[in-house]
Amino acid sequence: MESVKQNFIEKLKVFATELTDHVTTQLGDWKIKGFIDIDKNIYTISSDTKIISKILEIQLFPKFKTFAKKNGYEIIIAEKQNWYPDLSFVCEKNPNIKFAVDIKTTYRLDDCLGFCNGFTLGSHGEYFRNRASTKNIQFPYSHYLAHICLGILYTRSASSGIDETEILQLEKLDNITSVIKDFIFFAEEKWKIASDKGGSGNTANIGSIQYIDDILQGNGVFKNLGEQIFDEYWINQGMLMIPDLKNQGSFKKLTKLADFLEFKGIDIQKINLIKNRSKS
């Protein structure tokens, strides 16, 4: 199965590099300019990340269907909006072969050269901890051979050129500034770009590293530790009570990879140190 897994991932990586031309103009701007009604009025798009992510998914679905068919897979879209993953690829010849592909988007940080805002890489809640669970997941987590992030990096256009309140006519289409530009598409196994910190807000999401070059090369903090330690850490993160070495006889919730490795008796030097953000 390892060869099947690697073959699928390599094909998906090549496919990802071909997506830029599908969504951008020759100048690198997003082809999507806004919404149009039956009176041919165009309503420009805001830079809200959730709106951008959903439109990109819609724009890319036909390409994913073509990729799946070409490689002998059926593609299953998540039945509900909050289910994992966005796309399940199921082998037509052997339905036991499944791959989870989550589409994730983020933007470059203007004030931190080479860094992005980071990705949320899915929940480490019920279906992650209980690999047989069917809660909020298309198939049980353990049924997938690999869990892959199809990542989309982009730059947000200067807000001065965008008026979200303006309604334009179709003949003004070329005058509309795209809200995002300069895309990079990539595919990588989730554990290879993960950090040991949570993602957005208070939800139980796994956060990614943020240095773009390391993301594209799969140089996450678990690089030298492997997927098993990634799984063990995130299954226990925020749940496991470990000895607090600074307060003898006390315990604390697990929140850091270094603490987990010390608890397990693993050399903390195996942590792949990440580049810290700094203002440019």
C-alpha positions as CSV (number, residue, x, y, z in Angstrom):
1,M,0.0,0.0,0.0
2,E,3.0,2.3,0.6
3,S,3.7,2.4,-3.2
4,V,0.1,3.1,-3.9
5,K,0.2,6.0,-1.4
6,Q,3.4,7.5,-2.8
7,N,2.1,7.2,-6.4
8,F,-1.1,9.1,-5.6
9,I,0.7,11.8,-3.6
10,E,3.2,12.4,-6.4
11,K,0.5,12.6,-9.0
12,L,-1.4,15.0,-6.8
13,K,1.7,17.2,-6.4
14,V,2.1,17.5,-10.1
15,F,-1.6,18.2,-10.5
16,A,-1.4,21.0,-7.9
17,T,1.3,22.8,-9.9
18,E,-1.0,22.9,-12.9
19,L,-3.8,24.7,-11.1
20,T,-2.4,28.2,-11.2
21,D,-3.1,28.7,-14.9
22,H,-6.7,27.6,-14.3
23,V,-7.5,30.3,-11.8
24,T,-5.3,33.2,-12.8
25,T,-4.7,35.6,-15.7
26,Q,-1.4,35.9,-17.4
27,L,-0.6,38.7,-15.0
28,G,-1.2,36.5,-12.0
29,D,-4.5,38.0,-11.0
30,W,-7.4,35.9,-9.9
31,K,-9.8,35.3,-12.8
32,I,-12.8,35.7,-10.5
33,K,-13.9,39.3,-10.3
34,G,-17.2,39.1,-8.6
35,F,-20.8,37.9,-8.7
36,I,-23.2,38.7,-11.6
37,D,-27.0,38.9,-11.6
38,I,-29.4,38.5,-14.4
39,D,-29.3,42.2,-15.1
40,K,-25.6,41.8,-15.8
41,N,-24.6,43.8,-12.7
42,I,-21.3,42.8,-11.1
43,Y,-20.9,42.8,-7.3
44,T,-17.2,42.7,-6.3
45,I,-15.9,40.2,-3.8
46,S,-14.6,41.0,-0.4
47,S,-11.2,39.7,0.8
48,D,-12.9,37.6,3.5
49,T,-11.0,34.4,3.7
50,K,-14.1,32.2,4.0
51,I,-15.7,33.7,0.9
52,I,-12.4,33.3,-1.1
53,S,-11.9,29.7,0.0
54,K,-15.5,28.7,-0.9
55,I,-15.3,30.3,-4.4
56,L,-11.9,28.7,-5.0
57,E,-13.3,25.3,-4.1
58,I,-16.2,25.7,-6.6
59,Q,-13.7,26.9,-9.3
60,L,-11.5,23.9,-8.7
61,F,-14.0,21.1,-8.4
62,P,-14.2,20.3,-12.1
63,K,-10.4,20.0,-12.2
64,F,-10.5,17.6,-9.3
65,K,-13.1,15.5,-11.0
66,T,-11.0,15.3,-14.1
67,F,-7.9,14.3,-12.1
68,A,-9.9,11.6,-10.2
69,K,-11.3,10.1,-13.4
70,K,-7.9,10.1,-15.1
71,N,-6.3,8.2,-12.3
72,G,-9.1,5.7,-11.6
73,Y,-10.7,7.3,-8.5
74,E,-14.2,8.3,-7.6
75,I,-14.4,11.6,-5.8
76,I,-16.7,12.1,-2.9
77,I,-17.4,15.6,-1.7
78,A,-18.0,16.0,2.1
79,E,-21.8,15.5,2.8
80,K,-21.9,18.4,5.2
81,Q,-20.0,21.7,5.3
82,N,-18.2,21.0,8.6
83,W,-17.2,17.4,7.7
84,Y,-13.7,16.2,7.1
85,P,-12.2,15.9,4.5
86,D,-13.4,18.2,1.7
87,L,-12.7,15.5,-0.9
88,S,-12.4,11.7,-0.5
89,F,-10.7,9.9,-3.4
90,V,-11.9,6.3,-3.5
91,C,-10.1,3.8,-5.9
92,E,-12.6,2.4,-8.4
93,K,-10.9,-1.0,-8.6
94,N,-10.3,-1.3,-4.8
95,P,-12.6,0.8,-2.6
96,N,-10.5,0.1,0.4
97,I,-7.9,2.5,-1.0
98,K,-9.0,6.0,0.1
99,F,-7.2,9.3,0.3
100,A,-8.4,12.4,2.3
101,V,-7.7,15.7,0.6
102,D,-8.5,18.9,2.4
103,I,-8.4,22.2,0.4
104,K,-6.8,24.9,2.6
105,T,-6.1,28.5,1.8
106,T,-4.1,31.3,3.4
107,Y,-2.4,34.6,2.5
108,R,1.1,35.9,2.6
109,L,1.9,38.3,5.4
110,D,2.8,41.8,4.1
111,D,4.8,42.7,7.2
112,C,6.7,39.3,7.5
113,L,8.7,38.5,4.4
114,G,8.5,34.9,3.4
115,F,5.7,34.0,5.9
116,C,2.0,33.3,5.5
117,N,-0.8,33.4,8.0
118,G,-0.8,29.6,8.3
119,F,-3.3,26.9,7.6
120,T,-5.7,25.1,9.9
121,L,-5.1,21.4,9.2
122,G,-8.3,19.9,10.5
123,S,-9.6,18.9,13.9
124,H,-7.8,16.8,16.5
125,G,-11.1,16.1,18.2
126,E,-13.4,13.1,18.2
127,Y,-12.7,11.6,14.8
128,F,-8.9,12.2,15.1
129,R,-8.7,10.7,18.6
130,N,-11.0,7.8,17.8
131,R,-9.9,6.5,14.5
132,A,-13.1,4.4,14.1
133,S,-15.5,7.3,14.7
134,T,-17.9,8.5,12.0
135,K,-18.7,11.8,13.7
136,N,-18.1,14.8,11.3
137,I,-16.1,12.7,8.9
138,Q,-16.9,11.1,5.5
139,F,-15.2,7.8,6.4
140,P,-13.4,6.8,9.6
141,Y,-10.0,8.4,9.9
142,S,-8.2,5.1,9.8
143,H,-9.8,4.2,6.5
144,Y,-7.6,6.7,4.6
145,L,-4.2,5.8,3.4
146,A,-3.0,9.4,3.7
147,H,-4.3,12.7,4.9
148,I,-3.3,15.4,2.4
149,C,-3.5,19.2,2.3
150,L,-4.1,20.8,-1.1
151,G,-2.7,24.2,-0.1
152,I,-3.3,27.5,-1.8
153,L,-1.1,30.5,-1.0
154,Y,-2.0,33.9,-2.3
155,T,-1.3,37.6,-1.9
156,R,-4.1,40.0,-1.0
157,S,-4.4,43.0,-3.3
158,A,-4.2,46.5,-1.8
159,S,-7.6,47.5,-0.5
160,S,-7.3,51.0,-2.0
161,G,-8.1,49.5,-5.4
162,I,-11.3,47.7,-4.3
163,D,-14.7,49.1,-3.4
164,E,-16.9,46.3,-2.1
165,T,-20.0,48.6,-2.2
166,E,-19.7,49.4,-5.8
167,I,-21.9,47.8,-8.5
168,L,-20.4,47.7,-11.9
169,Q,-21.7,46.8,-15.4
170,L,-20.4,43.9,-17.4
171,E,-18.5,46.2,-19.8
172,K,-16.4,47.4,-16.8
173,L,-15.2,43.8,-16.0
174,D,-11.6,44.5,-17.0
175,N,-11.5,47.5,-14.7
176,I,-12.2,45.4,-11.6
177,T,-9.2,44.7,-9.4
178,S,-8.9,41.1,-8.3
179,V,-9.0,40.8,-4.5
180,I,-6.1,38.2,-4.6
181,K,-3.2,37.3,-6.8
182,D,0.1,35.5,-7.1
183,F,-1.0,32.0,-6.3
184,I,1.0,29.0,-5.3
185,F,-0.6,25.6,-5.2
186,F,0.9,22.6,-3.5
187,A,0.0,19.2,-2.1
188,E,1.6,17.7,1.0
189,E,0.7,15.2,3.7
190,K,-0.8,17.0,6.7
191,W,1.7,15.8,9.3
192,K,4.7,17.1,7.2
193,I,3.6,20.8,7.4
194,A,2.1,20.7,11.0
195,S,3.3,22.7,14.0
196,D,2.7,21.7,17.6
197,K,0.4,24.7,18.1
198,G,-3.4,24.9,17.5
199,G,-5.0,26.6,14.5
200,S,-7.6,29.3,14.6
201,G,-9.5,30.5,17.7
202,N,-10.6,28.2,20.4
203,T,-11.5,25.3,18.2
204,A,-9.5,22.0,18.4
205,N,-7.7,22.6,15.1
206,I,-4.1,21.6,14.2
207,G,-2.0,24.5,13.1
208,S,0.6,24.6,10.4
209,I,4.0,26.1,10.3
210,Q,4.1,29.5,8.6
211,Y,7.4,29.9,6.8
212,I,6.5,29.5,3.2
213,D,9.7,27.7,1.9
214,D,9.4,25.2,4.8
215,I,5.7,24.6,3.9
216,L,6.6,23.9,0.3
217,Q,9.4,21.5,1.3
218,G,7.4,19.7,4.0
219,N,9.7,20.8,6.7
220,G,7.2,20.9,9.7
221,V,8.2,20.3,13.3
222,F,7.5,16.6,13.0
223,K,9.8,16.1,10.0
224,N,12.4,14.0,12.0
225,L,9.8,12.3,14.2
226,G,7.4,10.9,11.7
227,E,3.7,10.6,11.4
228,Q,3.2,8.3,14.4
229,I,4.6,10.9,16.8
230,F,2.5,13.5,15.1
231,D,-0.6,11.4,15.7
232,E,0.3,10.6,19.3
233,Y,1.0,14.2,20.1
234,W,-2.2,15.6,18.6
235,I,-4.4,12.9,20.0
236,N,-3.1,13.9,23.5
237,Q,-2.6,17.6,23.0
238,G,-4.7,19.5,25.5
239,M,-5.9,16.3,27.1
240,L,-3.0,14.4,28.6
241,M,-1.9,15.6,32.1
242,I,1.9,15.4,32.4
243,P,4.3,16.2,35.3
244,D,5.0,19.9,35.7
245,L,8.8,19.9,36.1
246,K,8.8,23.5,37.4
247,N,6.3,22.6,40.2
248,Q,7.2,19.3,41.9
249,G,4.1,17.2,42.5
250,S,2.0,19.2,40.1
251,F,0.6,18.3,36.7
252,K,-0.3,20.3,33.6
253,K,-2.1,19.8,30.3
254,L,0.1,18.9,27.4
255,T,0.5,21.9,25.0
256,K,4.1,21.6,23.8
257,L,5.9,19.0,21.7
258,A,9.1,19.3,23.7
259,D,7.1,18.4,26.9
260,F,5.6,15.4,25.1
261,L,8.9,14.1,23.9
262,E,10.4,14.4,27.4
263,F,7.4,12.6,28.8
264,K,8.0,9.8,26.3
265,G,11.8,9.7,26.8
266,I,12.5,10.9,23.2
267,D,15.4,13.3,22.4
268,I,13.9,16.8,22.0
269,Q,16.7,17.5,19.5
270,K,14.6,15.6,17.0
271,I,12.2,18.5,16.8
272,N,12.6,20.3,13.5
273,L,13.1,23.9,14.6
274,I,10.9,26.3,12.7
275,K,11.8,29.8,11.5
276,N,10.2,32.5,13.7
277,R,8.3,35.4,12.2
278,S,9.9,38.8,12.3
279,K,8.7,42.1,11.0
280,S,10.3,43.0,7.7
